[in-house]
Amino acid sequence: MFDQSQSPRLPLSAGLGYKPQHYTEIMQNAGPVSWFEVHAENYMGDGGRPLAQLAALSARFPISVHGVGLSIGGEGPLDGAHLARLKALCDWLNPASFSEHLAWSSHDSAFLNDLLPLPYNAASLTRVASHINQVQETLGRQMLLENPSSYLAFDTSDMSETDFLRELATQTGCGLLLDVNNVFVSATNLGTSPQAYIDDFPLDKVGEIHLGGHDEDEDDAGRPLLIDSHGREIADPVWALLEYTLARSGPRPLLVEWDNDVPDWPVLATEAARAKSALESIPA
């Protein structure tokens, strides 16, 4: 659908979410990290140190751009000004990948500091597919859509999340971003099987796999409640679910996310090394 033959590709190795405080250490020795992800909204200015550092980083590493503000699942139209800024960034950077969330974060003129779920039904499917088509046509590149972390299920949903994502990929030609931590969080919160979710996921559409940390809490009834916080190390059950996934999908570009309470570089490099080891244990 889109000619991206001149774009770089993400390697089948471990990546990290880039944080500017680690710039010097990364440029001196990135260790096990082969590529980096940046959040689009942090680089929509006209210049300055952030873009200068990103330019230097992209000269040495493939870059994945991850959006958090398009509100792909929202009921209203996409924000044209935001989409234009995103296009300017992607035209300048020529990233190896662009992704967004299956979620909504704005309504009318209100912007919410969260990624909120949506029901999985025909009306949502039509709306989200239209938004994806608009994004891909504007950017002139394929986008990846990320499965969300869920804390509730909608009574109005009449299809599974995996079927919803599969149908979106079929209708629009988009790829998928599989966040394994989100799968584990959602399955724990909703009382379902994370392995069954992976078994039903359209793994042939996956262009990236993500990992992150979560916080443990409990709901009013005392049941486990996991929060997708990206603020701590990856839990052992999520590493185990990653191994289960990779055994079925084969190697994919694998990103470690740590966005809150960000530790020093050696801690992140250790998590990336574990991700790299997980990939290397899977036959290509």
Solvent accessible surface area in square Angstrom, and as a share of the most:
residue,aa,sasa,rsa
1,M,171,0.76
2,F,52,0.21
3,D,122,0.63
4,Q,50,0.22
5,S,77,0.50
6,Q,158,0.70
7,S,19,0.12
8,P,55,0.35
9,R,195,0.71
10,L,22,0.11
11,P,44,0.27
12,L,107,0.53
13,S,18,0.12
14,A,0,0.00
15,G,0,0.00
16,L,2,0.01
17,G,11,0.10
18,Y,12,0.04
19,K,35,0.15
20,P,74,0.46
21,Q,116,0.52
22,H,7,0.03
23,Y,48,0.18
24,T,83,0.48
25,E,70,0.32
26,I,1,0.01
27,M,40,0.18
28,Q,139,0.62
29,N,107,0.55
30,A,11,0.08
31,G,52,0.50
32,P,25,0.16
33,V,6,0.04
34,S,38,0.25
35,W,0,0.00
36,F,1,0.00
37,E,4,0.02
38,V,3,0.02
39,H,44,0.19
40,A,0,0.00
41,E,56,0.25
42,N,101,0.52
43,Y,15,0.06
44,M,37,0.17
45,G,50,0.48
46,D,158,0.82
47,G,42,0.40
48,G,53,0.51
49,R,183,0.67
50,P,68,0.43
51,L,27,0.13
52,A,65,0.50
53,Q,30,0.13
54,L,0,0.00
55,A,42,0.33
56,A,35,0.27
57,L,0,0.00
58,S,39,0.25
59,A,88,0.68
60,R,132,0.48
61,F,24,0.10
62,P,38,0.24
63,I,4,0.02
64,S,0,0.00
65,V,0,0.00
66,H,2,0.01
67,G,2,0.02
68,V,49,0.28
69,G,23,0.22
70,L,6,0.03
71,S,12,0.07
72,I,0,0.00
73,G,2,0.02
74,G,4,0.04
75,E,135,0.60
76,G,38,0.37
77,P,131,0.83
78,L,15,0.08
79,D,60,0.31
80,G,49,0.47
81,A,59,0.46
82,H,18,0.08
83,L,7,0.03
84,A,59,0.46
85,R,107,0.39
86,L,1,0.01
87,K,77,0.33
88,A,63,0.49
89,L,9,0.04
90,C,1,0.00
91,D,88,0.45
92,W,123,0.43
93,L,19,0.09
94,N,58,0.30
95,P,1,0.01
96,A,15,0.12
97,S,12,0.08
98,F,2,0.01
99,S,0,0.00
100,E,2,0.01
101,H,19,0.09
102,L,0,0.00
103,A,3,0.02
104,W,72,0.25
105,S,9,0.06
106,S,26,0.17
107,H,99,0.44
108,D,131,0.68
109,S,102,0.66
110,A,52,0.41
111,F,143,0.60
112,L,79,0.39
113,N,162,0.83
114,D,85,0.44
115,L,68,0.34
116,L,47,0.23
117,P,30,0.19
118,L,4,0.02
119,P,31,0.20
120,Y,24,0.09
121,N,26,0.13
122,A,71,0.55
123,A,70,0.54
124,S,2,0.01
125,L,18,0.09
126,T,97,0.56
127,R,52,0.19
128,V,0,0.00
129,A,6,0.05
130,S,63,0.41
131,H,13,0.06
132,I,0,0.00
133,N,53,0.27
134,Q,74,0.33
135,V,0,0.00
136,Q,1,0.00
137,E,126,0.56
138,T,43,0.25
139,L,10,0.05
140,G,42,0.40
141,R,20,0.07
142,Q,72,0.32
143,M,0,0.00
144,L,15,0.07
145,L,1,0.00
146,E,4,0.02
147,N,1,0.00
148,P,11,0.07
149,S,20,0.13
150,S,9,0.06
151,Y,88,0.33
152,L,97,0.48
153,A,78,0.61
154,F,73,0.30
155,D,151,0.78
156,T,91,0.53
157,S,37,0.24
158,D,109,0.57
159,M,54,0.24
160,S,53,0.34
161,E,25,0.11
162,T,6,0.03
163,D,61,0.32
164,F,0,0.00
165,L,0,0.00
166,R,80,0.29
167,E,66,0.30
168,L,0,0.00
169,A,3,0.03
170,T,93,0.54
171,Q,94,0.42
172,T,1,0.00
173,G,31,0.30
174,C,3,0.02
175,G,4,0.04
176,L,0,0.00
177,L,0,0.00
178,L,0,0.00
179,D,1,0.00
180,V,0,0.00
181,N,0,0.00
182,N,4,0.02
183,V,4,0.02
184,F,38,0.16
185,V,0,0.00
186,S,14,0.09
187,A,6,0.04
188,T,48,0.28
189,N,29,0.15
190,L,69,0.35
191,G,68,0.66
192,T,86,0.50
193,S,51,0.33
194,P,22,0.14
195,Q,77,0.34
196,A,54,0.42
197,Y,40,0.15
198,I,0,0.00
199,D,88,0.46
200,D,64,0.33
201,F,9,0.04
202,P,9,0.06
203,L,26,0.13
204,D,112,0.58
205,K,77,0.33
206,V,9,0.05
207,G,28,0.27
208,E,0,0.00
209,I,0,0.00
210,H,0,0.00
211,L,0,0.00
212,G,0,0.00
213,G,0,0.00
214,H,9,0.04
215,D,57,0.30
216,E,135,0.60
217,D,87,0.45
218,E,106,0.48
219,D,44,0.23
220,D,160,0.83
221,A,67,0.52
222,G,44,0.42
223,R,148,0.54
224,P,89,0.56
225,L,44,0.22
226,L,10,0.05
227,I,66,0.33
228,D,36,0.19
229,S,22,0.14
230,H,28,0.13
231,G,17,0.16
232,R,104,0.38
233,E,84,0.38
234,I,7,0.03
235,A,28,0.21
236,D,97,0.50
237,P,67,0.42
238,V,0,0.00
239,W,8,0.03
240,A,60,0.46
241,L,2,0.01
242,L,0,0.00
243,E,102,0.46
244,Y,58,0.22
245,T,0,0.00
246,L,0,0.00
247,A,69,0.53
248,R,118,0.43
249,S,16,0.10
250,G,17,0.17
251,P,20,0.12
252,R,46,0.17
253,P,11,0.07
254,L,0,0.00
255,L,0,0.00
256,V,1,0.01
257,E,5,0.02
258,W,21,0.08
259,D,40,0.20
260,N,81,0.41
261,D,127,0.66
262,V,40,0.23
263,P,28,0.17
264,D,106,0.55
265,W,21,0.07
266,P,85,0.53
267,V,67,0.39
268,L,3,0.01
269,A,17,0.13
270,T,90,0.52
271,E,17,0.08
272,A,0,0.00
273,A,45,0.35
274,R,112,0.41
275,A,0,0.00
276,K,72,0.31
277,S,65,0.42
278,A,13,0.10
279,L,8,0.04
280,E,124,0.56
281,S,81,0.52
282,I,31,0.16
283,P,114,0.72
284,A,131,1.01
